Amino acid sequence: MYYQPEDESDLPYSVFMKWIAGATGVFALFLILDYALPSTCDSHVVKEKTFFKESTRFGSTNYDLEIITEDFSFKAKPELFSAIEEKSTLEVCRTLIFKAVRQVSGISELDKKPFKMEAILPVYRGYGAFPISLLIASAFGVFFRKDDTVAYGASIISIVLMITMLMIL
């Protein structure tokens, strides 16, 4: 069955969809600003290292390595996880807005050499095109507000991109 509106203003939830496009655009701007602004660095003591193993419904296995400090916890790459021991001091650099861990540095317990490693940032690193794509799609929804068809389509695209981004996190 195919829905063919007689008038473009008959699109379901068209006003609501325009608001969604604006909200996702603001969120994308905050993501881009968070990445562009300088990060803040603090010293933290490692309280605990945890290893999570979970099986997916398709038979594969996911491993999550997590480092817990006195204030927060973050996921780590295997190299970082093996270089850090409990009760060691780390220099953790985090973003200003969302407090995502960007970089971790310290002294390795294995060979007593200093290390500086990137943390896992799925939105900013491998999937950096998502915030930019989200900003462009929501800009179409905001700037073409008078044309209901373009605004509606851009809103649907921005919703799909937003859901995809949140699933990756």
DRENTORKOL-3810 file (N, C-alpha, C; in nm, 4 decimals):
REM DRENTORKOL-3810
@n.u->0.0847; n.v->-0.1169; n.w->0.0000; ca.u->0.0000; ca.v->0.0000; ca.w->0.0000; c.u->0.0892; c.v->0.1230; c.w->0.0000
@n.u->0.0572; n.v->0.2184; n.w->-0.0805; ca.u->0.1386; ca.v->0.3381; ca.w->-0.0983; c.u->0.0592; c.v->0.4593; c.w->-0.0533
@n.u->0.1204; n.v->0.5418; n.w->0.0317; ca.u->0.0544; ca.v->0.6620; ca.w->0.0822; c.u->0.0880; c.v->0.7794; c.w->-0.0081
@n.u->-0.0113; n.v->0.8367; n.w->-0.0701; ca.u->0.0086; ca.v->0.9509; ca.w->-0.1597; c.u->-0.0746; c.v->1.0668; c.w->-0.1064
@n.u->-0.0105; n.v->1.1633; n.w->-0.0364; ca.u->-0.0893; ca.v->1.2767; ca.w->0.0125; c.u->-0.1310; c.v->1.3673; c.w->-0.1033
@n.u->-0.2510; n.v->1.4232; n.w->-0.0913; ca.u->-0.2978; ca.v->1.5141; ca.w->-0.1954; c.u->-0.2287; c.v->1.6490; c.w->-0.1851
@n.u->-0.1949; n.v->1.6858; n.w->-0.0665; ca.u->-0.1254; ca.v->1.8117; ca.w->-0.0442; c.u->-0.0038; c.v->1.7819; c.w->0.0430
@n.u->0.1039; n.v->1.8570; n.w->0.0229; ca.u->0.2259; ca.v->1.8306; ca.w->0.1003; c.u->0.2056; c.v->1.8574; c.w->0.2490
@n.u->0.1108; n.v->1.9416; n.w->0.2821; ca.u->0.0867; ca.v->1.9701; ca.w->0.4231; c.u->0.0150; c.v->1.8550; c.w->0.4923
@n.u->-0.0291; n.v->1.7556; n.w->0.4158; ca.u->-0.0957; ca.v->1.6396; ca.w->0.4742; c.u->0.0025; c.v->1.5336; c.w->0.5214
@n.u->0.1319; n.v->1.5571; n.w->0.5113; ca.u->0.2292; ca.v->1.4594; ca.w->0.5582; c.u->0.2114; c.v->1.4390; c.w->0.7079
@n.u->0.2104; n.v->1.3150; n.w->0.7548; ca.u->0.1869; ca.v->1.2913; ca.w->0.8974; c.u->0.3023; c.v->1.3442; c.w->0.9835
@n.u->0.2661; n.v->1.4136; n.w->1.0878; ca.u->0.3605; ca.v->1.4665; ca.w->1.1861; c.u->0.4650; c.v->1.5599; c.w->1.1236
@n.u->0.4298; n.v->1.6372; n.w->1.0241; ca.u->0.5295; ca.v->1.7207; ca.w->0.9544; c.u->0.5872; c.v->1.8288; c.w->1.0459
@n.u->0.5066; n.v->1.8898; n.w->1.1310; ca.u->0.5584; ca.v->1.9929; ca.w->1.2219; c.u->0.6516; c.v->1.9308; c.w->1.3247
@n.u->0.6135; n.v->1.8157; n.w->1.3770; ca.u->0.6958; ca.v->1.7443; ca.w->1.4737; c.u->0.8292; c.v->1.7027; c.w->1.4120
@n.u->0.8260; n.v->1.6602; n.w->1.2870; ca.u->0.9484; ca.v->1.6177; ca.w->1.2184; c.u->1.0440; c.v->1.7343; c.w->1.1969
@n.u->0.9919; n.v->1.8536; n.w->1.1730; ca.u->1.0784; ca.v->1.9711; ca.w->1.1569; c.u->1.1485; c.v->2.0045; c.w->1.2883
@n.u->1.0804; n.v->1.9867; n.w->1.3994; ca.u->1.1421; ca.v->2.0094; ca.w->1.5291; c.u->1.2514; c.v->1.9056; c.w->1.5565
@n.u->1.2271; n.v->1.7843; n.w->1.5145; ca.u->1.3283; ca.v->1.6803; ca.w->1.5315; c.u->1.4528; c.v->1.7131; c.w->1.4507
@n.u->1.4351; n.v->1.7631; n.w->1.3293; ca.u->1.5503; ca.v->1.8013; ca.w->1.2465; c.u->1.6307; c.v->1.9114; c.w->1.3146
@n.u->1.5647; n.v->2.0071; n.w->1.3741; ca.u->1.6358; ca.v->2.1136; ca.w->1.4453; c.u->1.7098; c.v->2.0619; c.w->1.5675
@n.u->1.6458; n.v->1.9724; n.w->1.6422; ca.u->1.7087; ca.v->1.9183; ca.w->1.7634; c.u->1.8306; c.v->1.8331; c.w->1.7292
@n.u->1.8214; n.v->1.7519; n.w->1.6242; ca.u->1.9366; ca.v->1.6709; ca.w->1.5853; c.u->2.0496; c.v->1.7587; c.w->1.5312
@n.u->2.0145; n.v->1.8699; n.w->1.4688; ca.u->2.1178; ca.v->1.9642; ca.w->1.4233; c.u->2.1923; c.v->2.0263; c.w->1.5394
@n.u->2.1204; n.v->2.0617; n.w->1.6449; ca.u->2.1849; ca.v->2.1180; ca.w->1.7641; c.u->2.2753; c.v->2.0130; c.w->1.8287
@n.u->2.2278; n.v->1.8885; n.w->1.8353; ca.u->2.3093; ca.v->1.7809; ca.w->1.8918; c.u->2.4361; c.v->1.7591; c.w->1.8094
@n.u->2.4237; n.v->1.7627; n.w->1.6767; ca.u->2.5406; ca.v->1.7461; ca.w->1.5893; c.u->2.6386; c.v->1.8612; c.w->1.6083
@n.u->2.5884; n.v->1.9823; n.w->1.6256; ca.u->2.6775; ca.v->2.0963; ca.w->1.6522; c.u->2.7530; c.v->2.0779; c.w->1.7829
@n.u->2.6841; n.v->2.0291; n.w->1.8859; ca.u->2.7511; ca.v->2.0042; ca.w->2.0132; c.u->2.8583; c.v->1.8958; c.w->1.9998
@n.u->2.8311; n.v->1.7910; n.w->1.9208; ca.u->2.9315; ca.v->1.6870; ca.w->1.8987; c.u->3.0547; c.v->1.7426; c.w->1.8281
@n.u->3.0324; n.v->1.8243; n.w->1.7266; ca.u->3.1445; ca.v->1.8817; ca.w->1.6522; c.u->3.2224; c.v->1.9799; c.w->1.7397
@n.u->3.1523; n.v->2.0611; n.w->1.8182; ca.u->3.2194; ca.v->2.1532; ca.w->1.9107; c.u->3.2987; c.v->2.0770; c.w->2.0163
@n.u->3.2407; n.v->1.9702; n.w->2.0669; ca.u->3.3083; ca.v->1.8899; ca.w->2.1688; c.u->3.4386; c.v->1.8325; c.w->2.1159
@n.u->3.4380; n.v->1.7917; n.w->1.9910; ca.u->3.5601; ca.v->1.7383; ca.w->1.9320; c.u->3.6622; c.v->1.8482; c.w->1.9037
@n.u->3.6169; n.v->1.9661; n.w->1.8625; ca.u->3.7072; ca.v->2.0740; ca.w->1.8224; c.u->3.7689; c.v->2.1477; c.w->1.9409
@n.u->3.6980; n.v->2.1574; n.w->2.0519; ca.u->3.7498; ca.v->2.2300; ca.w->2.1680; c.u->3.8637; c.v->2.1521; c.w->2.2342
@n.u->3.9547; n.v->2.2228; n.w->2.3009; ca.u->4.0649; ca.v->2.1514; ca.w->2.3688; c.u->4.0124; c.v->2.0691; c.w->2.4858
@n.u->4.0826; n.v->1.9628; n.w->2.5156; ca.u->4.0398; ca.v->1.8741; ca.w->2.6232; c.u->4.1064; c.v->1.9124; c.w->2.7554
@n.u->4.0466; n.v->1.8693; n.w->2.8642; ca.u->4.1018; ca.v->1.8930; ca.w->2.9975; c.u->4.1665; c.v->1.7641; c.w->3.0475
@n.u->4.2811; n.v->1.7764; n.w->3.1127; ca.u->4.3555; ca.v->1.6598; ca.w->3.1606; c.u->4.3625; c.v->1.6614; c.w->3.3128
@n.u->4.3372; n.v->1.5472; n.w->3.3744; ca.u->4.3435; ca.v->1.5301; ca.w->3.5196; c.u->4.4144; c.v->1.3993; c.w->3.5519
@n.u->4.4710; n.v->1.3927; n.w->3.6723; ca.u->4.5330; ca.v->1.2693; ca.w->3.7193; c.u->4.4301; c.v->1.1871; c.w->3.7950
@n.u->4.4275; n.v->1.0573; n.w->3.7655; ca.u->4.3348; ca.v->0.9662; ca.w->3.8320; c.u->4.4075; c.v->0.8378; c.w->3.8668
@n.u->4.3642; n.v->0.7759; n.w->3.9752; ca.u->4.4215; ca.v->0.6492; ca.w->4.0199; c.u->4.3276; c.v->0.5372; c.w->3.9763
@n.u->4.3860; n.v->0.4315; n.w->3.9167; ca.u->4.3068; ca.v->0.3178; ca.w->3.8710; c.u->4.2606; c.v->0.2390; c.w->3.9922
@n.u->4.1312; n.v->0.2247; n.w->4.0039; ca.u->4.0736; ca.v->0.1521; ca.w->4.1157; c.u->4.0578; c.v->0.0033; c.w->4.0821
@n.u->4.0156; n.v->-0.0227; n.w->3.9569; ca.u->3.9889; ca.v->-0.1613; ca.w->3.9190; c.u->3.9918; c.v->-0.1739; c.w->3.7666
@n.u->4.0308; n.v->-0.2912; n.w->3.7199; ca.u->4.0247; ca.v->-0.3251; ca.w->3.5776; c.u->3.9252; c.v->-0.4390; c.w->3.5621
@n.u->3.8303; n.v->-0.4242; n.w->3.4715; ca.u->3.7305; ca.v->-0.5293; ca.w->3.4534; c.u->3.7308; c.v->-0.5776; c.w->3.3089
@n.u->3.6927; n.v->-0.7020; n.w->3.2932; ca.u->3.6897; ca.v->-0.7682; ca.w->3.1637; c.u->3.5514; c.v->-0.8290; c.w->3.1468
@n.u->3.4767; n.v->-0.7800; n.w->3.0482; ca.u->3.3426; ca.v->-0.8313; ca.w->3.0226; c.u->3.3429; c.v->-0.9129; c.w->2.8942
@n.u->3.2811; n.v->-1.0277; n.w->2.9006; ca.u->3.2668; ca.v->-1.1119; ca.w->2.7821; c.u->3.1185; c.v->-1.1418; c.w->2.7672
@n.u->3.0646; n.v->-1.1073; n.w->2.6497; ca.u->2.9241; ca.v->-1.1341; ca.w->2.6263; c.u->2.9061; c.v->-1.1974; c.w->2.4890
@n.u->2.8106; n.v->-1.2857; n.w->2.4805; ca.u->2.7813; ca.v->-1.3516; ca.w->2.3537; c.u->2.6632; c.v->-1.2823; c.w->2.2878
@n.u->2.6740; n.v->-1.2628; n.w->2.1578; ca.u->2.5643; ca.v->-1.2014; ca.w->2.0852; c.u->2.4659; c.v->-1.3088; c.w->2.0414
@n.u->2.3550; n.v->-1.2672; n.w->1.9889; ca.u->2.2538; ca.v->-1.3643; ca.w->1.9486; c.u->2.2914; c.v->-1.4414; c.w->1.8229
@n.u->2.3934; n.v->-1.3937; n.w->1.7504; ca.u->2.4357; ca.v->-1.4621; ca.w->1.6288; c.u->2.5557; c.v->-1.5543; c.w->1.6529
@n.u->2.5942; n.v->-1.5742; n.w->1.7774; ca.u->2.6991; ca.v->-1.6685; ca.w->1.8097; c.u->2.8380; c.v->-1.6089; c.w->1.8243
@n.u->2.8542; n.v->-1.4822; n.w->1.7967; ca.u->2.9863; ca.v->-1.4218; ca.w->1.8146; c.u->3.0024; c.v->-1.3739; c.w->1.9589
@n.u->3.1241; n.v->-1.3356; n.w->1.9926; ca.u->3.1545; ca.v->-1.2929; ca.w->2.1287; c.u->3.2132; c.v->-1.1527; c.w->2.1269
@n.u->3.1640; n.v->-1.0687; n.w->2.2163; ca.u->3.2162; ca.v->-0.9333; ca.w->2.2314; c.u->3.2944; c.v->-0.9243; c.w->2.3617
@n.u->3.4071; n.v->-0.8558; n.w->2.3569; ca.u->3.4890; ca.v->-0.8352; ca.w->2.4750; c.u->3.4948; c.v->-0.6855; c.w->2.5043
@n.u->3.4679; n.v->-0.6486; n.w->2.6271; ca.u->3.4787; ca.v->-0.5103; ca.w->2.6703; c.u->3.5813; c.v->-0.5021; c.w->2.7825
@n.u->3.6819; n.v->-0.4201; n.w->2.7627; ca.u->3.7833; ca.v->-0.3963; ca.w->2.8641; c.u->3.7536; c.v->-0.2606; c.w->2.9244
@n.u->3.7350; n.v->-0.2566; n.w->3.0544; ca.u->3.6957; ca.v->-0.1324; ca.w->3.1198; c.u->3.7917; c.v->-0.1012; c.w->3.2337
@n.u->3.8287; n.v->0.0250; n.w->3.2435; ca.u->3.9153; ca.v->0.0729; ca.w->3.3513; c.u->3.8319; c.v->0.1636; c.w->3.4392
@n.u->3.8312; n.v->0.1359; n.w->3.5666; ca.u->3.7495; ca.v->0.2106; ca.w->3.6625; c.u->3.8415; c.v->0.2920; c.w->3.7517
@n.u->3.8192; n.v->0.4234; n.w->3.7564; ca.u->3.8922; ca.v->0.5116; ca.w->3.8468; c.u->3.7996; c.v->0.5517; c.w->3.9609
@n.u->3.8460; n.v->0.6404; n.w->4.0480; ca.u->3.7630; ca.v->0.6818; ca.w->4.1606; c.u->3.6456; c.v->0.7687; c.w->4.1178
@n.u->3.6542; n.v->0.8335; n.w->4.0004; ca.u->3.5489; ca.v->0.9251; ca.w->3.9560; c.u->3.4635; c.v->0.8710; c.w->3.8425
@n.u->3.5203; n.v->0.7929; n.w->3.7530; ca.u->3.4482; ca.v->0.7484; ca.w->3.6337; c.u->3.5111; c.v->0.6203; c.w->3.5821
@n.u->3.4515; n.v->0.5646; n.w->3.4777; ca.u->3.5067; ca.v->0.4460; ca.w->3.4122; c.u->3.5039; c.v->0.4691; c.w->3.2616
@n.u->3.5931; n.v->0.3992; n.w->3.1903; ca.u->3.5981; ca.v->0.4128; ca.w->3.0454; c.u->3.6457; c.v->0.2826; c.w->2.9842
@n.u->3.6061; n.v->0.2631; n.w->2.8572; ca.u->3.6486; ca.v->0.1450; ca.w->2.7836; c.u->3.7888; c.v->0.1683; c.w->2.7307
@n.u->3.8661; n.v->0.0596; n.w->2.7232; ca.u->4.0056; ca.v->0.0706; ca.w->2.6819; c.u->4.0376; c.v->-0.0286; c.w->2.5715
@n.u->4.1377; n.v->0.0060; n.w->2.4932; ca.u->4.1904; ca.v->-0.0860; ca.w->2.3931; c.u->4.2738; c.v->-0.1921; c.w->2.4647
@n.u->4.2964; n.v->-0.3074; n.w->2.4022; ca.u->4.3750; ca.v->-0.4134; ca.w->2.4684; c.u->4.5160; c.v->-0.3701; c.w->2.5068
@n.u->4.5827; n.v->-0.2874; n.w->2.4237; ca.u->4.7189; ca.v->-0.2417; ca.w->2.4563; c.u->4.7186; c.v->-0.1555; c.w->2.5824
@n.u->4.6213; n.v->-0.0676; n.w->2.5931; ca.u->4.6103; ca.v->0.0180; ca.w->2.7113; c.u->4.5743; c.v->-0.0645; c.w->2.8339
@n.u->4.4861; n.v->-0.1610; n.w->2.8165; ca.u->4.4420; ca.v->-0.2450; ca.w->2.9274; c.u->4.5574; c.v->-0.3244; c.w->2.9860
@n.u->4.6465; n.v->-0.3736; n.w->2.8998; ca.u->4.7590; ca.v->-0.4530; ca.w->2.9491; c.u->4.8697; c.v->-0.3661; c.w->3.0082
@n.u->4.8796; n.v->-0.2404; n.w->2.9677; ca.u->4.9857; ca.v->-0.1530; ca.w->3.0181; c.u->4.9538; c.v->-0.0957; c.w->3.1557
@n.u->4.8295; n.v->-0.1005; n.w->3.1970; ca.u->4.7876; ca.v->-0.0380; ca.w->3.3229; c.u->4.7651; c.v->-0.1451; c.w->3.4289
@n.u->4.8098; n.v->-0.1164; n.w->3.5485; ca.u->4.7832; ca.v->-0.2026; ca.w->3.6638; c.u->4.6961; c.v->-0.1258; c.w->3.7628
@n.u->4.6355; n.v->-0.1992; n.w->3.8540; ca.u->4.5536; ca.v->-0.1354; ca.w->3.9571; c.u->4.6411; c.v->-0.0495; c.w->4.0473
@n.u->4.5840; n.v->0.0587; n.w->4.0948; ca.u->4.6481; ca.v->0.1565; ca.w->4.1834; c.u->4.7597; c.v->0.2349; c.w->4.1149
@n.u->4.7640; n.v->0.2340; n.w->3.9814; ca.u->4.8604; ca.v->0.3183; ca.w->3.9111; c.u->4.7940; c.v->0.4516; c.w->3.8766
@n.u->4.8769; n.v->0.5538; n.w->3.8602; ca.u->4.8265; ca.v->0.6882; ca.w->3.8323; c.u->4.8273; c.v->0.7135; c.w->3.6819
@n.u->4.7154; n.v->0.7656; n.w->3.6336; ca.u->4.7003; ca.v->0.7953; ca.w->3.4915; c.u->4.6705; c.v->0.9429; c.w->3.4714
@n.u->4.7147; n.v->0.9953; n.w->3.3600; ca.u->4.6782; ca.v->1.1298; ca.w->3.3161; c.u->4.5704; c.v->1.1104; c.w->3.2093
@n.u->4.4464; n.v->1.1469; n.w->3.2422; ca.u->4.3334; ca.v->1.1232; ca.w->3.1531; c.u->4.2855; c.v->1.2569; c.w->3.0964
@n.u->4.2829; n.v->1.2666; n.w->2.9634; ca.u->4.2341; ca.v->1.3878; ca.w->2.8958; c.u->4.0943; c.v->1.3596; c.w->2.8430
@n.u->3.9984; n.v->1.4458; n.w->2.8817; ca.u->3.8589; ca.v->1.4272; ca.w->2.8422; c.u->3.8074; c.v->1.5510; c.w->2.7709
@n.u->3.7046; n.v->1.5326; n.w->2.6885; ca.u->3.6451; ca.v->1.6447; ca.w->2.6161; c.u->3.5664; c.v->1.7326; c.w->2.7128
@n.u->3.5428; n.v->1.8569; n.w->2.6728; ca.u->3.4793; ca.v->1.9531; ca.w->2.7625; c.u->3.3298; c.v->1.9311; c.w->2.7814
@n.u->3.2578; n.v->1.9020; n.w->2.6751; ca.u->3.1117; ca.v->1.8981; ca.w->2.6843; c.u->3.0604; c.v->1.7625; c.w->2.7310
@n.u->3.0966; n.v->1.6553; n.w->2.6603; ca.u->3.0432; ca.v->1.5230; ca.w->2.6914; c.u->3.1348; c.v->1.4392; c.w->2.7796
@n.u->3.2512; n.v->1.4903; n.w->2.8146; ca.u->3.3473; ca.v->1.4234; ca.w->2.9032; c.u->3.3904; c.v->1.2866; c.w->2.8514
@n.u->3.4020; n.v->1.2731; n.w->2.7201; ca.u->3.4509; ca.v->1.1489; ca.w->2.6602; c.u->3.6031; c.v->1.1445; c.w->2.6731
@n.u->3.6569; n.v->1.0281; n.w->2.7048; ca.u->3.8006; ca.v->1.0127; ca.w->2.7235; c.u->3.8679; c.v->1.0140; c.w->2.5870
@n.u->3.9603; n.v->1.1085; n.w->2.5677; ca.u->4.0320; ca.v->1.1199; ca.w->2.4407; c.u->4.1681; c.v->1.0517; c.w->2.4447
@n.u->4.2402; n.v->1.0713; n.w->2.5540; ca.u->4.3774; ca.v->1.0233; ca.w->2.5596; c.u->4.4121; c.v->0.9850; c.w->2.7020
@n.u->4.4921; n.v->0.8802; n.w->2.7142; ca.u->4.5371; ca.v->0.8328; ca.w->2.8452; c.u->4.6883; c.v->0.8193; c.w->2.8392
@n.u->4.7557; n.v->0.8731; n.w->2.9404; ca.u->4.9014; ca.v->0.8603; ca.w->2.9459; c.u->4.9425; c.v->0.8227; c.w->3.0880
@n.u->5.0583; n.v->0.7627; n.w->3.0988; ca.u->5.1093; ca.v->0.7196; ca.w->3.2276; c.u->5.2388; c.v->0.6433; c.w->3.2096
@n.u->5.2754; n.v->0.5654; n.w->3.3117; ca.u->5.3967; ca.v->0.4833; ca.w->3.3063; c.u->5.3542; c.v->0.3379; c.w->3.3108
@n.u->5.4023; n.v->0.2609; n.w->3.2140; ca.u->5.3664; ca.v->0.1204; ca.w->3.2034; c.u->5.4250; c.v->0.0423; c.w->3.3203
@n.u->5.3464; n.v->-0.0478; n.w->3.3748; ca.u->5.3922; ca.v->-0.1314; ca.w->3.4856; c.u->5.4804; c.v->-0.2460; c.w->3.4368
@n.u->5.4697; n.v->-0.2804; n.w->3.3094; ca.u->5.5467; ca.v->-0.3931; ca.w->3.2561; c.u->5.6929; c.v->-0.3586; c.w->3.2345
@n.u->5.7196; n.v->-0.2491; n.w->3.1630; ca.u->5.8582; ca.v->-0.2154; ca.w->3.1309; c.u->5.9008; c.v->-0.0784; c.w->3.1841
@n.u->5.8192; n.v->-0.0157; n.w->3.2654; ca.u->5.8484; ca.v->0.1129; ca.w->3.3313; c.u->5.8768; c.v->0.2256; c.w->3.2310
@n.u->5.8167; n.v->0.2183; n.w->3.1125; ca.u->5.8327; ca.v->0.3235; ca.w->3.0125; c.u->5.7038; c.v->0.4046; c.w->3.0042
@n.u->5.7154; n.v->0.5335; n.w->2.9752; ca.u->5.5930; ca.v->0.6139; ca.w->2.9611; c.u->5.5161; c.v->0.5754; c.w->2.8344
@n.u->5.3847; n.v->0.5856; n.w->2.8428; ca.u->5.3010; ca.v->0.5573; ca.w->2.7269; c.u->5.1974; c.v->0.6681; c.w->2.7123
@n.u->5.1475; n.v->0.6821; n.w->2.5910; ca.u->5.0418; ca.v->0.7776; ca.w->2.5599; c.u->4.9549; c.v->0.7115; c.w->2.4544
@n.u->4.8310; n.v->0.6798; n.w->2.4907; ca.u->4.7442; ca.v->0.6056; ca.w->2.3999; c.u->4.6102; c.v->0.6763; c.w->2.3845
@n.u->4.5529; n.v->0.6565; n.w->2.2663; ca.u->4.4197; ca.v->0.7087; ca.w->2.2389; c.u->4.3165; c.v->0.6151; c.w->2.3018
@n.u->4.2102; n.v->0.6721; n.w->2.3526; ca.u->4.1011; ca.v->0.5909; ca.w->2.4053; c.u->4.0025; c.v->0.5611; c.w->2.2930
@n.u->3.9039; n.v->0.4807; n.w->2.3219; ca.u->3.8035; ca.v->0.4461; ca.w->2.2215; c.u->3.6995; c.v->0.5569; c.w->2.2154
@n.u->3.6859; n.v->0.6188; n.w->2.0989; ca.u->3.5864; ca.v->0.7225; ca.w->2.0762; c.u->3.5097; c.v->0.6883; c.w->1.9484
@n.u->3.4080; n.v->0.6060; n.w->1.9556; ca.u->3.3446; ca.v->0.5612; ca.w->1.8320; c.u->3.2796; c.v->0.6730; c.w->1.7515
@n.u->3.2251; n.v->0.7733; n.w->1.8158; ca.u->3.1594; ca.v->0.8805; ca.w->1.7407; c.u->3.2624; c.v->0.9683; c.w->1.6720
@n.u->3.3751; n.v->0.9923; n.w->1.7370; ca.u->3.4726; ca.v->1.0855; ca.w->1.6831; c.u->3.5766; c.v->1.0190; c.w->1.5934
@n.u->3.6101; n.v->0.8936; n.w->1.6147; ca.u->3.7206; ca.v->0.8332; ca.w->1.5421; c.u->3.6746; c.v->0.7682; c.w->1.4125
@n.u->3.6429; n.v->0.6445; n.w->1.4134; ca.u->3.6109; ca.v->0.5741; ca.w->1.2904; c.u->3.4809; c.v->0.6186; c.w->1.2267
@n.u->3.3917; n.v->0.6737; n.w->1.3073; ca.u->3.2614; ca.v->0.7118; ca.w->1.2560; c.u->3.2436; c.v->0.8635; c.w->1.2605
@n.u->3.3494; n.v->0.9369; n.w->1.2314; ca.u->3.3450; ca.v->1.0831; ca.w->1.2364; c.u->3.2534; c.v->1.1443; c.w->1.1330
@n.u->3.2147; n.v->1.0675; n.w->1.0324; ca.u->3.1254; ca.v->1.1214; ca.w->0.9303; c.u->2.9820; c.v->1.1335; c.w->0.9813
@n.u->2.9476; n.v->1.0619; n.w->1.0867; ca.u->2.8106; ca.v->1.0686; ca.w->1.1363; c.u->2.7715; c.v->1.2065; c.w->1.1878
@n.u->2.8504; n.v->1.2731; n.w->1.2724; ca.u->2.8075; ca.v->1.4068; ca.w->1.3158; c.u->2.7983; c.v->1.5066; c.w->1.2006
@n.u->2.8895; n.v->1.4972; n.w->1.1049; ca.u->2.8847; ca.v->1.5892; ca.w->0.9907; c.u->2.7637; c.v->1.5585; c.w->0.9034
@n.u->2.7371; n.v->1.4305; n.w->0.8786; ca.u->2.6194; ca.v->1.3919; ca.w->0.7997; c.u->2.4908; c.v->1.4318; c.w->0.8707
@n.u->2.4889; n.v->1.4149; n.w->1.0011; ca.u->2.3715; ca.v->1.4532; ca.w->1.0792; c.u->2.3483; c.v->1.6038; c.w->1.0721
@n.u->2.4556; n.v->1.6805; n.w->1.0770; ca.u->2.4433; ca.v->1.8260; ca.w->1.0674; c.u->2.3912; c.v->1.8673; c.w->0.9299
@n.u->2.4405; n.v->1.8053; n.w->0.8250; ca.u->2.3956; ca.v->1.8391; ca.w->0.6897; c.u->2.2490; c.v->1.8001; c.w->0.6694
@n.u->2.2108; n.v->1.6807; n.w->0.7133; ca.u->2.0718; ca.v->1.6363; ca.w->0.6960; c.u->1.9758; c.v->1.7236; c.w->0.7750
@n.u->2.0138; n.v->1.7590; n.w->0.8965; ca.u->1.9248; ca.v->1.8437; ca.w->0.9762; c.u->1.9223; c.v->1.9872; c.w->0.9235
@n.u->2.0317; n.v->2.0317; n.w->0.8601; ca.u->2.0313; ca.v->2.1655; ca.w->0.7998; c.u->1.9315; c.v->2.1723; c.w->0.6846
@n.u->1.9209; n.v->2.0643; n.w->0.6076; ca.u->1.8184; ca.v->2.0602; ca.w->0.5026; c.u->1.6790; c.v->2.0718; c.w->0.5637
@n.u->1.6575; n.v->2.0035; n.w->0.6754; ca.u->1.5273; ca.v->2.0095; ca.w->0.7410; c.u->1.4956; c.v->2.1458; c.w->0.7969
@n.u->1.5977; n.v->2.2181; n.w->0.8422; ca.u->1.5754; ca.v->2.3506; ca.w->0.9013; c.u->1.5671; c.v->2.4585; c.w->0.7943
@n.u->1.6584; n.v->2.4578; n.w->0.6984; ca.u->1.6623; ca.v->2.5655; ca.w->0.6000; c.u->1.5540; c.v->2.5540; c.w->0.4933
@n.u->1.5072; n.v->2.4332; n.w->0.4672; ca.u->1.3974; ca.v->2.4147; ca.w->0.3719; c.u->1.2670; c.v->2.3891; c.w->0.4471
@n.u->1.2434; n.v->2.4659; n.w->0.5503; ca.u->1.1266; ca.v->2.4479; ca.w->0.6357; c.u->0.9956; c.v->2.4739; c.w->0.5604
@n.u->0.9984; n.v->2.5637; n.w->0.4638; ca.u->0.8771; ca.v->2.5964; ca.w->0.3876; c.u->0.8363; c.v->2.4833; c.w->0.2935
@n.u->0.9343; n.v->2.4099; n.w->0.2417; ca.u->0.9053; ca.v->2.2970; ca.w->0.1540; c.u->0.8897; c.v->2.1730; c.w->0.2409
@n.u->0.7658; n.v->2.1333; n.w->0.2625; ca.u->0.7378; ca.v->2.0244; ca.w->0.3555; c.u->0.7994; c.v->1.8913; c.w->0.3130
@n.u->0.8057; n.v->1.8652; n.w->0.1846; ca.u->0.8590; ca.v->1.7380; ca.w->0.1384; c.u->1.0082; c.v->1.7246; c.w->0.1687
@n.u->1.0849; n.v->1.8297; n.w->0.1422; ca.u->1.2293; ca.v->1.8269; ca.w->0.1696; c.u->1.2541; c.v->1.8209; c.w->0.3200
@n.u->1.1816; n.v->1.9016; n.w->0.3963; ca.u->1.1993; ca.v->1.9030; ca.w->0.5417; c.u->1.1619; c.v->1.7680; c.w->0.6021
@n.u->1.0555; n.v->1.7076; n.w->0.5521; ca.u->1.0120; ca.v->1.5781; ca.w->0.6032; c.u->1.1151; c.v->1.4691; c.w->0.5722
@n.u->1.1653; n.v->1.4677; n.w->0.4499; ca.u->1.2659; ca.v->1.3689; ca.w->0.4120; c.u->1.3961; c.v->1.3870; c.w->0.4886
@n.u->1.4395; n.v->1.5115; n.w->0.5052; ca.u->1.5616; ca.v->1.5384; ca.w->0.5819; c.u->1.5440; c.v->1.4999; c.w->0.7280
@n.u->1.4246; n.v->1.5182; n.w->0.7803; ca.u->1.3995; ca.v->1.4788; ca.w->0.9193; c.u->1.4065; c.v->1.3280; c.w->0.9362
@n.u->1.3535; n.v->1.2550; n.w->0.8407; ca.u->1.3602; ca.v->1.1090; ca.w->0.8490; c.u->1.5052; c.v->1.0618; c.w->0.8395
@n.u->1.5823; n.v->1.1224; n.w->0.7502; ca.u->1.7240; ca.v->1.0858; ca.w->0.7373; c.u->1.7999; c.v->1.1179; c.w->0.8656
@n.u->1.7714; n.v->1.2330; n.w->0.9256; ca.u->1.8414; ca.v->1.2685; ca.w->1.0497; c.u->1.8016; c.v->1.1765; c.w->1.1644
@n.u->1.6775; n.v->1.1292; n.w->1.1667; ca.u->1.6361; ca.v->1.0330; ca.w->1.2700; c.u->1.7112; c.v->0.9010; c.w->1.2518
@n.u->1.7224; n.v->0.8545; n.w->1.1278; ca.u->1.7935; ca.v->0.7289; ca.w->1.1013; c.u->1.9407; c.v->0.7424; c.w->1.1392
@n.u->2.0041; n.v->0.8549; n.w->1.1049; ca.u->2.1440; ca.v->0.8767; ca.w->1.1418; c.u->2.1620; c.v->0.8832; c.w->1.2933
@n.u->2.0696; n.v->0.9488; n.w->1.3603; ca.u->2.0783; ca.v->0.9607; ca.w->1.5067; c.u->2.0651; c.v->0.8240; c.w->1.5730
@n.u->1.9713; n.v->0.7426; n.w->1.5274; ca.u->1.9546; ca.v->0.6082; ca.w->1.5839; c.u->2.0784; c.v->0.5235; c.w->1.5576
@n.u->2.1359; n.v->0.5358; n.w->1.4382; ca.u->2.2577; ca.v->0.4622; ca.w->1.4057; c.u->2.3733; c.v->0.5046; c.w->1.4961
@n.u->2.3888; n.v->0.6349; n.w->1.5178; ca.u->2.4943; ca.v->0.6844; ca.w->1.6059; c.u->2.4772; c.v->0.6321; c.w->1.7488
@n.u->2.3545; n.v->0.6339; n.w->1.7993; ca.u->2.3306; ca.v->0.5889; ca.w->1.9354; c.u->2.3496; c.v->0.4373; c.w->1.9487
@n.u->2.3253; n.v->0.3622; n.w->1.8432; ca.u->2.3496; ca.v->0.2182; ca.w->1.8472; c.u->2.4984; c.v->0.1872; c.w->1.8507
@n.u->2.5790; n.v->0.2698; n.w->1.7848; ca.u->2.7240; ca.v->0.2492; ca.w->1.7838; c.u->2.7826; c.v->0.2781; c.w->1.9207
@n.u->2.7314; n.v->0.3798; n.w->1.9888; ca.u->2.7838; ca.v->0.4134; ca.w->2.1208; c.u->2.7580; c.v->0.3007; c.w->2.2161
END
